[in-house]
Amino acid sequence: MKKCIIIAEAGVNHNGNLELAQKMVSVARECGADYVKFQTAVPELVISTIAPKAEYQEETTGKQESQLEMCRAIHLPLSDYKGLAELCRSQGIGFMSTPFDLVSIDCLEPLGMDYWKIPSGEITNLPYLRKIARIGGKVILSTGMSTLDEVEQALRVLEENGMPRKDVILLHCTTQYPAPYPSVNLRAMDALRTLGAGGVGYSDHTKGIEVSVAAAAMGACVIEKHFTLDKNLPGPDHRASLDPAELKALVDAVRNVEAAMGNGIKDVADAERPNIAVARKSIVAARDIRAGEVFTEENITVKRPGNGISPMLWDTVIGQTAKRDFDADSLIEL
């Protein structure tokens, strides 16, 4: 079983503060994440002046400012991402950032990311998909708010523009912050597997870590989860994010699940082998037995330890003759 890639989604939880973003890199590394991921955008190229806020954004940031004004305040300038990529390399954690417009793709292309991360909102953005496919590399594609047919269409666009399907990892996702548990539908990962992409994972917007852990147990090859340094910070995504302690717990839990999945062969585990003699039973004398007595239902029984004759041989022992004396509770020998 390949190691599940864990992406610590910093997103815009730095609130446009470069020092906060840099600290998030260190925290993600300390928590054991494989990648820390940001969101790169020129807000004016992504959001029109008439675009409304999402309901959760109004709940977390109020209704006074527009979506565009909100995003202007929490995005870093494009010039900051090169330094963040270099910081990640120096600290030994992978760097990723999701571009939300064509200019941001150009900004990120020279930074040597292992994967392009395409967000759910761009799955129907034909010019965007074409541009990333023609650049090349590998892609992680979130599929929130989409049908299976829409995911297939996006895959075809990527393929037709030079990106093999095997180089795309699909992330099942519910685009709501936080996502209600009944909306998650983790079994949709199985539907995504029918599309023949290079892998299927899960982008988690629920509260807590249990759904991510369940996804890992179901074979997710990537787990993506938002995190924040402080859930009380202002901004749209902090409330649905993990704090550092929770992120560390998520990483540990996923790694434990990976270790527990095993090879699927039902056999005796090395860890349990010493307990066979302790937990299983053997055929023993129910009372003192003298040499020459016949073993019967009355003078033998089954008790621990399990290092004698197996009770599965009970019918073989019954009717045989004791070759020596046996004290009560002693292991029967033939």
C-alpha positions as a Python dict, from the first residue, in 0.01 Angstrom:
ca = {
    (1, 'M'): (0, 0, 0),
    (2, 'K'): (144, 334, -107),
    (3, 'K'): (179, 606, 152),
    (4, 'C'): (-119, 842, 159),
    (5, 'I'): (-15, 1198, 72),
    (6, 'I'): (-130, 1440, 342),
    (7, 'I'): (-177, 1800, 229),
    (8, 'A'): (-202, 2063, 502),
    (9, 'E'): (-420, 2326, 335),
    (10, 'A'): (-307, 2667, 456),
    (11, 'G'): (-522, 2826, 187),
    (12, 'V'): (-576, 3189, 279),
    (13, 'N'): (-567, 3130, 655),
    (14, 'H'): (-258, 3352, 669),
    (15, 'N'): (-502, 3643, 612),
    (16, 'G'): (-262, 3807, 366),
    (17, 'N'): (21, 3817, 623),
    (18, 'L'): (347, 3673, 488),
    (19, 'E'): (494, 3609, 832),
    (20, 'L'): (184, 3411, 926),
    (21, 'A'): (215, 3212, 602),
    (22, 'Q'): (579, 3135, 681),
    (23, 'K'): (487, 3016, 1028),
    (24, 'M'): (221, 2790, 878),
    (25, 'V'): (494, 2620, 671),
    (26, 'S'): (687, 2536, 989),
    (27, 'V'): (377, 2416, 1172),
    (28, 'A'): (269, 2191, 883),
    (29, 'R'): (617, 2035, 875),
    (30, 'E'): (621, 1984, 1253),
    (31, 'C'): (282, 1813, 1233),
    (32, 'G'): (416, 1565, 977),
    (33, 'A'): (227, 1677, 665),
    (34, 'D'): (379, 1593, 328),
    (35, 'Y'): (279, 1923, 167),
    (36, 'V'): (163, 2264, 276),
    (37, 'K'): (-67, 2424, 19),
    (38, 'F'): (-164, 2784, -37),
    (39, 'Q'): (-408, 2958, -273),
    (40, 'T'): (-271, 3194, -537),
    (41, 'A'): (-495, 3448, -703),
    (42, 'V'): (-524, 3794, -847),
    (43, 'P'): (-864, 3869, -691),
    (44, 'E'): (-972, 4107, -970),
    (45, 'L'): (-916, 3828, -1227),
    (46, 'V'): (-1116, 3576, -1027),
    (47, 'I'): (-1411, 3764, -880),
    (48, 'S'): (-1638, 4019, -1044),
    (49, 'T'): (-1765, 4322, -855),
    (50, 'I'): (-2115, 4170, -850),
    (51, 'A'): (-2017, 3827, -716),
    (52, 'P'): (-2191, 3758, -382),
    (53, 'K'): (-2031, 3593, -82),
    (54, 'A'): (-2113, 3237, 4),
    (55, 'E'): (-2344, 3195, 301),
    (56, 'Y'): (-2061, 3060, 519),
    (57, 'Q'): (-1846, 3360, 419),
    (58, 'E'): (-2119, 3598, 531),
    (59, 'E'): (-2146, 3411, 859),
    (60, 'T'): (-1771, 3433, 926),
    (61, 'T'): (-1684, 3775, 779),
    (62, 'G'): (-2012, 3967, 770),
    (63, 'K'): (-2212, 4120, 486),
    (64, 'Q'): (-2057, 4467, 477),
    (65, 'E'): (-1780, 4391, 227),
    (66, 'S'): (-1815, 4217, -109),
    (67, 'Q'): (-1651, 3883, -194),
    (68, 'L'): (-1393, 4073, -400),
    (69, 'E'): (-1310, 4310, -112),
    (70, 'M'): (-1279, 4017, 126),
    (71, 'C'): (-1040, 3831, -105),
    (72, 'R'): (-827, 4138, -168),
    (73, 'A'): (-762, 4155, 205),
    (74, 'I'): (-660, 3791, 255),
    (75, 'H'): (-450, 3710, -53),
    (76, 'L'): (-76, 3744, -72),
    (77, 'P'): (85, 3926, -366),
    (78, 'L'): (216, 3696, -639),
    (79, 'S'): (573, 3796, -557),
    (80, 'D'): (554, 3618, -219),
    (81, 'Y'): (508, 3264, -353),
    (82, 'K'): (863, 3211, -474),
    (83, 'G'): (992, 3276, -124),
    (84, 'L'): (734, 3041, 27),
    (85, 'A'): (839, 2766, -216),
    (86, 'E'): (1203, 2817, -121),
    (87, 'L'): (1113, 2810, 249),
    (88, 'C'): (933, 2480, 203),
    (89, 'R'): (1234, 2328, 29),
    (90, 'S'): (1467, 2447, 303),
    (91, 'Q'): (1242, 2297, 571),
    (92, 'G'): (1186, 1965, 396),
    (93, 'I'): (815, 1990, 321),
    (94, 'G'): (652, 1994, -21),
    (95, 'F'): (517, 2324, -156),
    (96, 'M'): (187, 2350, -340),
    (97, 'S'): (-48, 2632, -425),
    (98, 'T'): (-377, 2635, -609),
    (99, 'P'): (-397, 2892, -889),
    (100, 'F'): (-735, 3054, -938),
    (101, 'D'): (-663, 3240, -1262),
    (102, 'L'): (-437, 3219, -1567),
    (103, 'V'): (-188, 3478, -1441),
    (104, 'S'): (-148, 3283, -1117),
    (105, 'I'): (-71, 2970, -1322),
    (106, 'D'): (213, 3162, -1486),
    (107, 'C'): (335, 3272, -1143),
    (108, 'L'): (347, 2918, -1007),
    (109, 'E'): (484, 2738, -1314),
    (110, 'P'): (853, 2817, -1248),
    (111, 'L'): (832, 2710, -881),
    (112, 'G'): (871, 2338, -948),
    (113, 'M'): (560, 2202, -779),
    (114, 'D'): (516, 1825, -780),
    (115, 'Y'): (144, 1865, -853),
    (116, 'W'): (-88, 2124, -994),
    (117, 'K'): (-387, 2151, -760),
    (118, 'I'): (-708, 2235, -944),
    (119, 'P'): (-989, 2348, -712),
    (120, 'S'): (-1349, 2235, -742),
    (121, 'G'): (-1462, 2571, -876),
    (122, 'E'): (-1241, 2544, -1185),
    (123, 'I'): (-1356, 2198, -1299),
    (124, 'T'): (-1575, 2361, -1567),
    (125, 'N'): (-1319, 2630, -1663),
    (126, 'L'): (-1211, 2516, -2010),
    (127, 'P'): (-935, 2776, -2075),
    (128, 'Y'): (-791, 2711, -1728),
    (129, 'L'): (-788, 2332, -1771),
    (130, 'R'): (-628, 2361, -2115),
    (131, 'K'): (-352, 2586, -1988),
    (132, 'I'): (-249, 2355, -1704),
    (133, 'A'): (-266, 2044, -1925),
    (134, 'R'): (-43, 2206, -2189),
    (135, 'I'): (217, 2301, -1928),
    (136, 'G'): (234, 1938, -1814),
    (137, 'G'): (322, 1774, -1486),
    (138, 'K'): (79, 1597, -1256),
    (139, 'V'): (-258, 1718, -1131),
    (140, 'I'): (-470, 1680, -820),
    (141, 'L'): (-826, 1768, -915),
    (142, 'S'): (-1094, 1842, -653),
    (143, 'T'): (-1444, 1742, -762),
    (144, 'G'): (-1675, 1928, -525),
    (145, 'M'): (-2009, 2054, -666),
    (146, 'S'): (-1972, 1827, -971),
    (147, 'T'): (-2140, 1524, -1122),
    (148, 'L'): (-1950, 1220, -1243),
    (149, 'D'): (-2013, 1333, -1603),
    (150, 'E'): (-1859, 1674, -1530),
    (151, 'V'): (-1552, 1509, -1382),
    (152, 'E'): (-1524, 1290, -1692),
    (153, 'Q'): (-1550, 1597, -1915),
    (154, 'A'): (-1269, 1771, -1723),
    (155, 'L'): (-1052, 1460, -1756),
    (156, 'R'): (-1112, 1455, -2129),
    (157, 'V'): (-1009, 1819, -2162),
    (158, 'L'): (-687, 1744, -1975),
    (159, 'E'): (-622, 1435, -2190),
    (160, 'E'): (-693, 1612, -2517),
    (161, 'N'): (-440, 1877, -2423),
    (162, 'G'): (-155, 1642, -2341),
    (163, 'M'): (-209, 1526, -1984),
    (164, 'P'): (-252, 1148, -1948),
    (165, 'R'): (-541, 1040, -1727),
    (166, 'K'): (-298, 835, -1515),
    (167, 'D'): (-127, 1161, -1412),
    (168, 'V'): (-446, 1296, -1251),
    (169, 'I'): (-556, 1225, -893),
    (170, 'L'): (-924, 1293, -826),
    (171, 'L'): (-1030, 1422, -485),
    (172, 'H'): (-1384, 1360, -371),
    (173, 'C'): (-1504, 1675, -196),
    (174, 'T'): (-1813, 1843, -53),
    (175, 'T'): (-1784, 2217, -109),
    (176, 'Q'): (-1934, 2355, 209),
    (177, 'Y'): (-1752, 2497, 511),
    (178, 'P'): (-1794, 2308, 734),
    (179, 'A'): (-1948, 2023, 536),
    (180, 'P'): (-2236, 1846, 715),
    (181, 'Y'): (-2162, 1478, 771),
    (182, 'P'): (-2471, 1354, 578),
    (183, 'S'): (-2345, 1546, 272),
    (184, 'V'): (-2006, 1376, 261),
    (185, 'N'): (-2094, 1053, 75),
    (186, 'L'): (-1750, 894, 104),
    (187, 'R'): (-1867, 602, -109),
    (188, 'A'): (-1858, 839, -407),
    (189, 'M'): (-1484, 771, -406),
    (190, 'D'): (-1573, 432, -556),
    (191, 'A'): (-1762, 605, -838),
    (192, 'L'): (-1460, 825, -912),
    (193, 'R'): (-1243, 514, -936),
    (194, 'T'): (-1446, 401, -1237),
    (195, 'L'): (-1305, 692, -1440),
    (196, 'G'): (-959, 538, -1458),
    (197, 'A'): (-758, 828, -1318),
    (198, 'G'): (-423, 776, -1148),
    (199, 'G'): (-576, 770, -802),
    (200, 'V'): (-862, 885, -583),
    (201, 'G'): (-840, 1079, -258),
    (202, 'Y'): (-1046, 1307, -39),
    (203, 'S'): (-1052, 1681, 32),
    (204, 'D'): (-1213, 1717, 374),
    (205, 'H'): (-1421, 2017, 479),
    (206, 'T'): (-1595, 1853, 775),
    (207, 'K'): (-1522, 1937, 1137),
    (208, 'G'): (-1276, 1708, 1310),
    (209, 'I'): (-1057, 1435, 1166),
    (210, 'E'): (-1272, 1121, 1166),
    (211, 'V'): (-1397, 1150, 808),
    (212, 'S'): (-1043, 1193, 677),
    (213, 'V'): (-935, 887, 873),
    (214, 'A'): (-1228, 691, 728),
    (215, 'A'): (-1130, 802, 378),
    (216, 'A'): (-776, 680, 438),
    (217, 'A'): (-915, 342, 548),
    (218, 'M'): (-1115, 333, 222),
    (219, 'G'): (-796, 369, 21),
    (220, 'A'): (-764, 745, -35),
    (221, 'C'): (-422, 814, -183),
    (222, 'V'): (-441, 1184, -88),
    (223, 'I'): (-598, 1355, 213),
    (224, 'E'): (-632, 1734, 204),
    (225, 'K'): (-744, 1926, 511),
    (226, 'H'): (-754, 2296, 599),
    (227, 'F'): (-557, 2406, 902),
    (228, 'T'): (-508, 2730, 1089),
    (229, 'L'): (-282, 2859, 1361),
    (230, 'D'): (-585, 2989, 1552),
    (231, 'K'): (-952, 2920, 1483),
    (232, 'N'): (-1042, 3257, 1633),
    (233, 'L'): (-857, 3456, 1367),
    (234, 'P'): (-1076, 3665, 1135),
    (235, 'G'): (-1137, 3523, 791),
    (236, 'P'): (-1373, 3289, 605),
    (237, 'D'): (-1203, 2950, 651),
    (238, 'H'): (-1064, 2937, 1006),
    (239, 'R'): (-1382, 2795, 1160),
    (240, 'A'): (-1376, 2485, 937),
    (241, 'S'): (-1001, 2428, 982),
    (242, 'L'): (-792, 2217, 1216),
    (243, 'D'): (-568, 2377, 1475),
    (244, 'P'): (-207, 2248, 1494),
    (245, 'A'): (-283, 1987, 1760),
    (246, 'E'): (-570, 1852, 1550),
    (247, 'L'): (-355, 1847, 1236),
    (248, 'K'): (-90, 1644, 1420),
    (249, 'A'): (-362, 1406, 1541),
    (250, 'L'): (-488, 1368, 1183),
    (251, 'V'): (-143, 1283, 1049),
    (252, 'D'): (-82, 1031, 1326),
    (253, 'A'): (-425, 871, 1278),
    (254, 'V'): (-383, 834, 902),
    (255, 'R'): (-38, 680, 945),
    (256, 'N'): (-178, 439, 1204),
    (257, 'V'): (-459, 340, 966),
    (258, 'E'): (-207, 282, 688),
    (259, 'A'): (-3, 56, 914),
    (260, 'A'): (-317, -130, 1019),
    (261, 'M'): (-446, -197, 667),
    (262, 'G'): (-192, -475, 604),
    (263, 'N'): (-173, -705, 303),
    (264, 'G'): (-521, -858, 318),
    (265, 'I'): (-396, -1211, 385),
    (266, 'K'): (-564, -1373, 686),
    (267, 'D'): (-283, -1535, 882),
    (268, 'V'): (-131, -1532, 1230),
    (269, 'A'): (35, -1196, 1295),
    (270, 'D'): (383, -1203, 1443),
    (271, 'A'): (259, -980, 1726),
    (272, 'E'): (-6, -1230, 1834),
    (273, 'R'): (189, -1553, 1787),
    (274, 'P'): (324, -1564, 2148),
    (275, 'N'): (-35, -1549, 2278),
    (276, 'I'): (-148, -1870, 2110),
    (277, 'A'): (-27, -2079, 2403),
    (278, 'V'): (-178, -1833, 2650),
    (279, 'A'): (-525, -1784, 2498),
    (280, 'R'): (-599, -2116, 2333),
    (281, 'K'): (-674, -2440, 2517),
    (282, 'S'): (-546, -2796, 2527),
    (283, 'I'): (-685, -3131, 2635),
    (284, 'V'): (-603, -3180, 3005),
    (285, 'A'): (-690, -3426, 3280),
    (286, 'A'): (-1021, -3342, 3448),
    (287, 'R'): (-904, -3542, 3754),
    (288, 'D'): (-615, -3769, 3844),
    (289, 'I'): (-584, -4042, 3580),
    (290, 'R'): (-394, -4366, 3634),
    (291, 'A'): (-195, -4549, 3367),
    (292, 'G'): (-415, -4796, 3181),
    (293, 'E'): (-736, -4591, 3215),
    (294, 'V'): (-929, -4513, 2901),
    (295, 'F'): (-975, -4143, 2820),
    (296, 'T'): (-1344, -4056, 2844),
    (297, 'E'): (-1575, -3752, 2850),
    (298, 'E'): (-1557, -3775, 3230),
    (299, 'N'): (-1181, -3779, 3294),
    (300, 'I'): (-1055, -3527, 3037),
    (301, 'T'): (-1154, -3167, 2968),
    (302, 'V'): (-1033, -2854, 2784),
    (303, 'K'): (-838, -2576, 2958),
    (304, 'R'): (-559, -2327, 2900),
    (305, 'P'): (-268, -2323, 2813),
    (306, 'G'): (-276, -2404, 2445),
    (307, 'N'): (61, -2573, 2404),
    (308, 'G'): (-70, -2929, 2434),
    (309, 'I'): (-300, -3143, 2222),
    (310, 'S'): (-555, -2927, 2040),
    (311, 'P'): (-919, -2975, 2142),
    (312, 'M'): (-986, -3022, 1770),
    (313, 'L'): (-838, -3373, 1827),
    (314, 'W'): (-1088, -3449, 2106),
    (315, 'D'): (-1247, -3739, 1915),
    (316, 'T'): (-905, -3888, 1849),
    (317, 'V'): (-812, -3886, 2219),
    (318, 'I'): (-1142, -4028, 2345),
    (319, 'G'): (-1113, -4407, 2373),
    (320, 'Q'): (-735, -4420, 2385),
    (321, 'T'): (-551, -4557, 2688),
    (322, 'A'): (-335, -4355, 2923),
    (323, 'K'): (25, -4475, 2896),
    (324, 'R'): (117, -4315, 3231),
    (325, 'D'): (-34, -4137, 3529),
    (326, 'F'): (-171, -3784, 3479),
    (327, 'D'): (-240, -3541, 3764),
    (328, 'A'): (-553, -3324, 3743),
    (329, 'D'): (-504, -3025, 3510),
    (330, 'S'): (-192, -3173, 3348),
    (331, 'L'): (-164, -3180, 2971),
    (332, 'I'): (-267, -3506, 2815),
    (333, 'E'): (-5, -3680, 2602),
    (334, 'L'): (-57, -3970, 2366),
}
